[in-house]
Amino acid sequence: MDVALIMLGMAVLDKIAPRKKDLLAWALVTCGAIITMAMLWLVTCGLM
């Protein structure tokens, strides 16, 4: 599921930012957001 989200994100980013530099920057931001959401989800599940 995570891989599918990453693939979908890359496909969307490829349309939004076709240039390599923009794509790399967007990929880093997207990965950071995914990691942050995963950490929040793990913390929430740990507290429940």
C-alpha positions in Angstrom: 0.0 0.0 0.0 2.8 2.4 0.9 4.5 1.6 -2.4 1.3 2.3 -4.3 1.0 5.7 -2.6 4.7 6.5 -3.5 4.1 5.5 -7.1 0.9 7.5 -7.3 2.7 10.5 -5.7 5.6 10.2 -8.2 3.1 10.1 -11.1 1.3 13.2 -9.8 4.6 15.0 -9.2 5.7 14.1 -12.7 2.7 16.0 -14.1 3.0 18.9 -11.6 6.8 19.4 -11.8 8.3 17.9 -15.0 11.7 19.4 -14.3 14.2 17.2 -12.4 15.1 19.7 -9.7 11.4 20.4 -9.0 10.7 16.7 -9.0 13.4 16.0 -6.6 12.3 18.8 -4.2 8.7 17.6 -4.4 9.7 14.0 -3.8 11.7 15.0 -0.7 8.8 17.0 0.7 6.3 14.2 -0.1 8.5 11.6 1.5 8.9 13.8 4.6 5.1 14.2 4.8 4.6 10.5 4.4 7.1 9.7 7.2 5.6 12.3 9.4 2.1 10.9 8.9 3.4 7.4 9.5 5.1 8.5 12.8 1.9 10.2 14.0 -0.1 7.1 13.1 2.2 4.8 15.0 2.2 7.2 18.0 -1.6 7.3 17.9 -1.9 3.6 17.7 0.6 3.1 20.5 -1.5 5.4 22.8 -4.7 3.6 22.0 
